[in-house]
Structure formats: C-alpha cells, structure tokens
Amino acid sequence: MVFTYPLEHEFVQRVEEIPTGVHPRHWVIRDDNQQQYQGVVSLDESPLYLELYWKATARDREQLVGKFRLDLERLLEADYIRRESDAGGDVRIRVHRGDRGVIAIQPASDSPSLSIGVVDMTM
C-alpha cells in the first residue's frame, strides 16, 4: 500500500510553495541526532511554515521531506505538540523519523504521533 503524506487532516497541510514574504523555518532531522529535530516557537507564528529535511548524518546531503503549513493551535489542542512552560506562549515541536522512514510530529517517544511524510533511507 502506498500513502501520500500528510494524510488529510486539518493540523498540517503540505504546500508546494511558501507564500511570498513568509520566512519559513528550515529544520533538518538527523539520524545521528536521535532521529529527530526539536524546535521551540511562539504560538503567535501560527500558521507556521516549515521546510523539513532529513539526512542520516551531519556529512550527508539533505533530502526534502516537504514544505508544510502547521496550525499550531490545533496541534496543541490535539496534544501533538506541547507548551514549553505554563506561563509562556511558546510551544515545542518534535519531528521524528520512525520505522520505514515515516516522519511524524510527536511530542514524546511514548506519545501518539501524526505522520506527515516519508523519506527514502536508501539514498
């Protein structure tokens, strides 16, 4: 069975282009960094545009996972991201590469995840 990611949901949309004037985040998941990338962003940045890449090690070439539009408020409400502190407006986003190259937003390794993409680990 072949899937295209992200599967249809209201939290994350794959986009072809980043809108003019928007400065996206550029994040790289690395297998030699616990197969993840974590970033702290302000809820005020919602919707957050993200260019997400993957590579096995710091020396490897980046592979585009995709360009995404993240609805931070909805991701937070659904517990796919978490608040950085009780008092602040910052949230922590953890993006993880799991089995078979599936990329997911997941607040912790033992939490539910939201699959958003897949990488070719043979490259």
ZAKOL-315181 format. One record per residue (C-alpha): x, y, z; residue number from 1; residue in three letters. Coordinates in steps of 0.001 Angstrom, whole numbers, plus 500000, padded with zeros to 6 digits. Each point is the difference from the previous one (the first is absolute). Last residue first. Layout:
+--------+--------+--------+------+------+
|      u |      v |      w | kelo | logu |
+--------+--------+--------+------+------+
|      X |      Y |      Z |  NUM |  Ala |
...
+--------+--------+--------+------+------+
//
This chain:
+--------+--------+--------+------+------+
|      u |      v |      w | kelo | logu |
+--------+--------+--------+------+------+
| 519773 | 507353 | 499399 |  123 |  Met |
| 498662 | 496751 | 501461 |  122 |  Thr |
| 498123 | 501811 | 502768 |  121 |  Met |
| 497390 | 501312 | 497576 |  120 |  Asp |
| 498000 | 502394 | 502158 |  119 |  Val |
| 496343 | 500087 | 501047 |  118 |  Val |
| 497593 | 502728 | 500946 |  117 |  Gly |
| 497486 | 501507 | 502416 |  116 |  Ile |
| 499156 | 497240 | 502467 |  115 |  Ser |
| 498341 | 501314 | 503165 |  114 |  Leu |
| 501243 | 498230 | 503112 |  113 |  Ser |
| 498494 | 498760 | 503258 |  112 |  Pro |
| 502401 | 500242 | 502940 |  111 |  Ser |
| 502689 | 497583 | 501288 |  110 |  Asp |
| 502851 | 501591 | 498018 |  109 |  Ser |
| 498948 | 503475 | 501075 |  108 |  Ala |
| 498175 | 502959 | 498405 |  107 |  Pro |
| 499541 | 498225 | 496651 |  106 |  Gln |
| 499897 | 501557 | 496549 |  105 |  Ile |
| 500753 | 497198 | 497583 |  104 |  Ala |
| 502389 | 498975 | 497233 |  103 |  Ile |
| 499702 | 496422 | 498727 |  102 |  Val |
| 503337 | 498610 | 498827 |  101 |  Gly |
| 499049 | 496338 | 500356 |  100 |  Arg |
| 499905 | 500304 | 503779 |   99 |  Asp |
| 500130 | 503439 | 501545 |   98 |  Gly |
| 501471 | 503338 | 499070 |   97 |  Arg |
| 498981 | 502582 | 502604 |   96 |  His |
| 498802 | 503601 | 500059 |   95 |  Val |
| 499688 | 501560 | 503441 |   94 |  Arg |
| 498252 | 503362 | 500257 |   93 |  Ile |
| 500303 | 501864 | 503295 |   92 |  Arg |
| 497555 | 502813 | 500672 |   91 |  Val |
| 500482 | 503566 | 501175 |   90 |  Asp |
| 497273 | 502257 | 501349 |   89 |  Gly |
| 501362 | 499997 | 503506 |   88 |  Gly |
| 498580 | 499435 | 503469 |   87 |  Ala |
| 499689 | 496225 | 500138 |   86 |  Asp |
| 503281 | 499369 | 498223 |   85 |  Ser |
| 501147 | 498564 | 496649 |   84 |  Glu |
| 496453 | 499107 | 499085 |   83 |  Arg |
| 499662 | 496725 | 498171 |   82 |  Arg |
| 499557 | 498718 | 496460 |   81 |  Ile |
| 497838 | 497146 | 498677 |   80 |  Tyr |
| 497613 | 500446 | 502957 |   79 |  Asp |
| 496863 | 500586 | 497862 |   78 |  Ala |
| 499534 | 503506 | 501422 |   77 |  Glu |
| 503697 | 500730 | 499363 |   76 |  Leu |
| 499817 | 498854 | 496370 |   75 |  Leu |
| 496850 | 502104 | 499596 |   74 |  Arg |
| 501684 | 503132 | 501363 |   73 |  Glu |
| 503183 | 499383 | 497995 |   72 |  Leu |
| 498292 | 499748 | 496615 |   71 |  Asp |
| 503017 | 498830 | 498014 |   70 |  Leu |
| 500532 | 500825 | 496308 |   69 |  Arg |
| 502473 | 497587 | 498468 |   68 |  Phe |
| 502770 | 499704 | 497448 |   67 |  Lys |
| 501211 | 496476 | 499503 |   66 |  Gly |
| 502351 | 497190 | 500966 |   65 |  Val |
| 502836 | 501510 | 497980 |   64 |  Leu |
| 503170 | 497889 | 500137 |   63 |  Gln |
| 503108 | 501654 | 501427 |   62 |  Glu |
| 503419 | 498718 | 498922 |   61 |  Arg |
| 502039 | 498056 | 502516 |   60 |  Asp |
| 502806 | 501353 | 502190 |   59 |  Arg |
| 497857 | 500797 | 503064 |   58 |  Ala |
| 498624 | 496478 | 499914 |   57 |  Thr |
| 496948 | 498114 | 498697 |   56 |  Ala |
| 498282 | 502916 | 498314 |   55 |  Lys |
| 496480 | 501408 | 500146 |   54 |  Trp |
| 498422 | 503274 | 498911 |   53 |  Tyr |
| 496987 | 502073 | 501043 |   52 |  Leu |
| 499110 | 503398 | 498590 |   51 |  Glu |
| 497515 | 501328 | 502537 |   50 |  Leu |
| 497358 | 502688 | 499845 |   49 |  Tyr |
| 498401 | 500803 | 503343 |   48 |  Leu |
| 496359 | 501061 | 500045 |   47 |  Pro |
| 500385 | 500957 | 502707 |   46 |  Ser |
| 503060 | 502079 | 500873 |   45 |  Glu |
| 498195 | 501491 | 503016 |   44 |  Asp |
| 500167 | 496545 | 501600 |   43 |  Leu |
| 503679 | 500776 | 500437 |   42 |  Ser |
| 502550 | 497421 | 498968 |   41 |  Val |
| 502226 | 497448 | 501729 |   40 |  Val |
| 501638 | 497451 | 497729 |   39 |  Gly |
| 500783 | 496326 | 500200 |   38 |  Gln |
| 501540 | 497910 | 497240 |   37 |  Tyr |
| 500081 | 496234 | 500025 |   36 |  Gln |
| 501690 | 496732 | 499136 |   35 |  Gln |
| 501925 | 500031 | 503319 |   34 |  Gln |
| 502477 | 502520 | 498571 |   33 |  Asn |
| 501982 | 497546 | 497837 |   32 |  Asp |
| 496782 | 499326 | 498082 |   31 |  Asp |
| 499760 | 503661 | 499139 |   30 |  Arg |
| 496789 | 501996 | 499548 |   29 |  Ile |
| 500734 | 503320 | 498326 |   28 |  Val |
| 497886 | 503107 | 500624 |   27 |  Trp |
| 499646 | 503117 | 497867 |   26 |  His |
| 497335 | 502255 | 501541 |   25 |  Arg |
| 498127 | 502032 | 497447 |   24 |  Pro |
| 500343 | 503749 | 499413 |   23 |  His |
| 496731 | 501196 | 498496 |   22 |  Val |
| 500185 | 502976 | 497639 |   21 |  Gly |
| 498787 | 498043 | 496991 |   20 |  Thr |
| 498051 | 496906 | 500999 |   19 |  Pro |
| 502019 | 496759 | 500337 |   18 |  Ile |
| 499461 | 497807 | 496968 |   17 |  Glu |
| 498667 | 496501 | 499340 |   16 |  Glu |
| 498219 | 499695 | 503328 |   15 |  Val |
| 499400 | 496926 | 502168 |   14 |  Arg |
| 497308 | 500705 | 502562 |   13 |  Gln |
| 500227 | 499324 | 503714 |   12 |  Val |
| 497350 | 500173 | 502710 |   11 |  Phe |
| 496822 | 499663 | 497920 |   10 |  Glu |
| 500517 | 496457 | 498856 |    9 |  His |
| 500453 | 498200 | 496693 |    8 |  Glu |
| 502926 | 497609 | 500168 |    7 |  Leu |
| 503190 | 501975 | 499913 |    6 |  Pro |
| 501297 | 498201 | 498185 |    5 |  Tyr |
| 499212 | 497808 | 497026 |    4 |  Thr |
| 499503 | 496350 | 500755 |    3 |  Phe |
| 500882 | 496889 | 498007 |    2 |  Val |
| 498658 | 496554 | 500931 |    1 |  Met |
+--------+--------+--------+------+------+
//
